[in-house]
Amino acid sequence: MSNFELAPGQALLVASRGTGREHGLIRWVQDDGQWRSTQLATVNQLSSLARHPSLPVVYGTSRVDDEGDIHAWRLEAAGAATLGEKSSEGGEPCHIVADPKGRFLLFANYGSSTIGIQRLDDKGGFDGEVDLLRLKGSGPETARQEDAHPHQLFFVDDTLFVIDLGADLVREFSIDQSRADAAALKETRRTRVPAGAGPRHGVMLPDGRLAISGELGSSLLVGRPGDAPEDWANVASTRRTGPARTRHERNYPGDIQRSPDGRFVYFANRGYDTITTFDVSGASPQLVSELDTTVAWPQHLLATADHVLVAGWDSSAVRALSLDQGRPSGAHPLFDCAGAGWLMLWE
């Protein structure tokens, strides 16, 4: 089993998620084979991270319930300089992304059914006020799908994809770079996925299909934007049965990542605390393996050419699974980090 090693000049950023003074933005580096951490910022419930496309700036979302915040930091050798911190103008922000031109910051206010848009200045800081685009929609599971709930935003070229758990939708938007408000976002297509799937996170595959984690359906969904719901592959995310062992009796899938060549996707089963690997190179996804992560509540994954890293929120631990031709083997420990909830490589 090969150990995970950072490349020269690399660091691993971790969103340490919790309410104590030890939680926030943490930078981890390797020194003579040993992991060493520096706390760059103290943040209440730091939930996701994103980077500017060309500047050494990292963004984050934080807080829960009815109020949320967004953050911007410029990373330097000695630490992090705060460029901005302000309200997300919504509840429970859970995902954030900068557009490929570095002119907009967009974030999902899960709890209040809005997409926030924040103009950026030439240093990567906040320019002007947050504006909001209100989404509408619902699904069959009334406890979680009573309204639209955007859970992830990502770009494919200049198209913004929004995974909406509450409405069982994949939404696509274009951006008018001449505007500075929510009217810059124009919805160009909606793709409905199987009802009750509760899509959470997705990745684009090399052939133009999407692979999506179905949080509420405990399922893997694979299909093309524009496909009808019945045309999506919809397979169980786990072989496990019976009550889950962490937080809830029910398994709640979370993050999904793909191998660099796009043949495999790696899928975090929060609750059963496993990673399932699927071969998605064919028309129908094939389950390759299901492995214990050795952490509780695997909140986020990071896939490299040789490893899949796992952030275990409830066990405050980061693990690595070695890959052999894209197939993972058993998890081994990297380090303990309070409330590890998001991972990002930084150079």
N, C-alpha and C positions, 0 to 999 in steps of 0.2 A: 504494500500500500504506500503510495507516494504522498508525502505531506504537502499541503498547500503552501506555496511561497510567493510573496509579492515580488514583482519585477523591480529592478533598481529604480528608485525615485517614486515608487507607488506607495499609497496609503490606502487603508480601508476605513471609510467613514461609516459610522453606525448611528442611527437614530435610537438613542436610549430612551425608551418610552415609559414615563411614569411621572409622579408628582414630587419626588424628592430632589434635594439639591444636587444629587449625583446624576440626575437625568438630563438629557439634552443631546447636543452634537458632540460626538466623541471621535477623535482620530486615532487609529491604531496603526503602528508601524512595527517592522521586525528589526531587532537589533541583536546580531550574533545568534540568530535563530530563536530569540525570545520576543514575545509580543509585548509592546509597551504602548500605553494609552495617554492621550492628552485630552482633557475636556475643553472644547473650544467655546461652548456656550451652554448655559443652563436654561432649559426650556421645559415648560409644563406640557407633557403628553405630545412630544414631537412624533408625528405619525408618518411622514413621508418626506423624501428628498428628491431634488432634481438639480441639474446643472445647467448653467448658461452654455450655449453652443460654442462660444469662442473666448469667453473671459473666465478667469479663475474665481467664479462666483457660484455658490450653492444656495438653493432655495429650500424652504421647508414649510410644512403645515403643522399646526399644533392646536391643542385644546380639544375638548369634547362637548357634548350636549349642545346647548343653543348658541354658544359663542365659539368662534375660532379665530386664529391668527395666521398670518403668513410672515415669513422671514426671508431676509437676504443677507448673506455673509460673503465677504471677499476673503478667500483663504490665502494665508501667507505662511512663510516658513515658521515664524514664531507663534502663530495662532490664527485667529479669525477676527476680522474687523466687521462690525455690524453696519450694513448699508441701509437696512430698513427693517421695521417691525410694525405691523398694523393689523387691524381687524380684517378678517376675511369677509366680513359683512354677511356671515351665514353660520350655520350650525355644522359642527363636526366635519371640518375639511379633512379629506383623506387622501388626496392625490394632487400632484402639481407638476406642471411641465412648462418649459420655455419654448416658444415657437422657433423653428430652425433659423430664422433671421435675427433672433435675439431682441425683438422689439416688443413682444408681449409675454406676460406670464399668465397662465390659465390654471385654474384649480377647481376641484369638485367639492362643493359644499353638500356633502351627502345628506345631512339632516334637514336642510332647508330647500333641497331640490333645485339648486342653482349652480351655474357655472360662473365663477368670478373671472374677470379680466382686468389685468393691471398693466398699464403701459410701463415700459422700461426705458431708462435713459442710457446714454452711451457708456456709462460705467457699470451697468447692470443693476442699478438701484431703481427704486420706485419713482415714477413720474406721473403725478396726478392722482386721482382718486380711483378706487375700485368701482367697477360697474358690474351689474349682474344680469345674466340671462336666466329667466325662470323656465324650467322644464315642466312638462305635464305628462302624466301617464300613470298606469297602474298595472297590477298583475293579479293572479288568482290567490296568492298567499297574503291575506289581508294584514297580517301582523307585520310584514316586512315590505309589502308591495302596495300600500295604500296610496302611494304617490310615486312620482319619479324620484330616483335616488342615484345620481351619477356616482360611480365608484372609481373609474379610471379614465385618464385622458392620455393619448399618445398620438404622435404625428407619424404619418407615412407620407414622405415628401412634404407637400404643403397642405395635405388634408388632415384635419383634426378628427380623430376617432374618440368617441365618448361611449364607454360601456355603462349602461343604465340598468342597475340591478332591479330597481323598482318597477320599471315598465317593460322588462324583458326585451330591451332594444339595444342595437348598436346604431349610434347616430354618427353621421359624418357632417363636417362643417368646413366651409372655406373661410378664409380670413381676408378682409379688406384692410390692407396695410395703411390706407390713408386715414382710417378712423382711429379713435382712441376710446371708444365705448363699446358696450355689448352689441350694438348694431353692426360692429365689424364682423360678427359671426353670422354666417348664413348657412342654415341647415340644407344640405344638398341631397341627403338620402337617409332613410331609416330602414334598418333591417331587423325584422322581428325574429327572435330565436324561440325555441320551444317554450310554451307557456309554463311558468313556475320554475324555470331553470335558475332565475336570479343570477344573471351573469355578473361576475365580479371583476376579473382581470383577463386580458387577452394579449396574444402575440400574433404578429403577421408572419405567415410561412412564405418560403421562397416562391411558391406557385400562386400566391395571391389569396389563399384561403386564410381564415382566422381560426386560431385555436383558443378557446375561451373556457375559463373555469366557471362552472355553474355552482354557485355557493348554496343556493336553496335546493337544487336538485341533486346535489352531490354527484355532479356529472361533468364530463368533458364534452364540449361542443366543438365541432369542426365544420366549417362551411364557408361559402364565399359571400362577401357583401352583396346584398341584393337577392340572395337565395330566399325562398319561402321557408317557413319554420320546419315543414315536413321534409325538406331537402337537407337539413343539417344532420350530420352524424351526432348521435346523442348516446354516450356510453357511460357506464358507472365509473366513478373516479377511483374506486377502491374495491378490493376483494373482501375487505373486512365486513362483518355483520355484527348486529347487536349494538348495545350502548357504546358510545364513544367514551374515552377515558379522561379527557381534559375539558373543563368548563361546562359542557353540555352533554346530554345523552345523545345528541344528534351530531353527526359529522358535518362540519362547515368548511368546505374547501376554500382556500385562499388564493395564494399567488400561483402563477404559471409562468415558466420561462422556457426558452427553446435552446437547443444546441446551436452552435455557430453555423452548422451546415443546414439546419432546419429539419433534419430527419426526425429528431426526438423532441418531445416536450416533457418537462419535469413539473410535477403537480403536487402542491402541498395540501395534504388532508389534515386540516386543523380539527382536533378532536380525537381522531385515530392516531395523529402525530406521525404520519408516514409520508414518504415521497413515492408517488407512482410515476413510472416512466412509460410513455407511449411512443410507439413508432407511428408517425403520422405521414410517412412517405407515400402510402397507398390511399385508396379511396376511403377505407374504413380504418380508424385508429386501432392499433393492436397493443394491448397491455404487455409490456416487456418485463417489468418487475415492480414489486412494492417492498420498500425497505423502511425499517424504523429509523426515524431521524435522531433518536436518543435525546430529543428535547421535547418540552411541552409547549403546544400551540405554535407550530412553525409558521410565523407570520409573514416572512419574506424570504425569497430565494435570489441568489445571484449565480448565474451560469457563466463559466469561463470555458476555455478550450479543454481544460483538464479536470475541472472540479465543479461541483455544485455546492455553494455555501448556503447555510440555513441559519436564519435568525430565530431563535426560540424565545419568544416573548416571556412566557410564564416561567421558564427555567433560567432566564437571564444568561443565555449561553449561545455561542456561535460554533457551528460544526461544519465540517467539510466532507463531502463524499467524492472520492476519486472516480474519474471517468476512464473507461477503457473502450476506445472507439465509440464514445458517446453513451456507454452503459455504465451506470453508477454501481459502486460497491459500498461496503459498510461505512457508516459515519465515524469520523474521529474528531476529537475536540481541538478547537483552536484557542479560544479564550472565553472567560466569563465576562459578561457586560450587562449591567443592570437594565432590565427591560428591553433587551435587544429586539428591535422591531423593524429595521430597514437597513439595507446594506448598499454601499456604493463604492466602487473602485475610484481612486483619485490619483491623478498624475501631476 
